[in-house]
Amino acid sequence: MMSVLRKPKFLILIVTSSFLLLAGFWVSLHTSWPMKMEKRGARASQLLQQAAPTPWSRTERDMATLQQYVRDNPKSARNRTRLGAIYLQKARETADPSYLSKAEELFKRALELDGKDFEAVAGMGSLCLSRHQFLEALRWGERGLTLNPWSPELHGVVGDACVELGEYDKA
């Protein structure tokens, strides 16, 4: 320790460093610099939100993609069924009943193209549940189970319909 104190360059370096460190600490405590940075960050975030459009939700992206698939291949029951399911989801997200009508048209057309499309049948059952048409939903669910008795979606339609109809033993 004595050897450091005898060399004036080291002593000046230590004193200057300590002074700068303490001065910086004091300034950071007594200024509103962090607050100014937070305001700048909030303002920058606000400007970015105004400049860039809100990104589409996954449902909207899937909807756009499937709409194109249906246009490209109008005889695909599978694409119609998938788009119908997306419309059901969009109806749930937005509470816009027009999506239910669009989904119904797609499911019916899919069943015209492929009468054994159990996913379209499940979609019709789910659509009926959304409309509180529980007896009709039960019929769709039971019809679908004859096509695919292992489908969890169809068992869900039947179970929900039975509960809503008060048929708890059947649920």
Secondary structure, DSSP 8 states (H G I E B T S, - for coil): -HHHHHSHHHHHHHHHHHHHHHHHHHHHHHS-HHHHHHHHHHHHHHHHHHHS-----HHHHHHHHHHHHHHH-TT-HHHHHHHHHHHHHHHHHH--THHHHHHHHHHHHHHHH-TT-HHHHHHHHHHHHHTT-HHHHHHHHHHHHHH-TT-HHHHHHHHHHHHHHT-TTT-
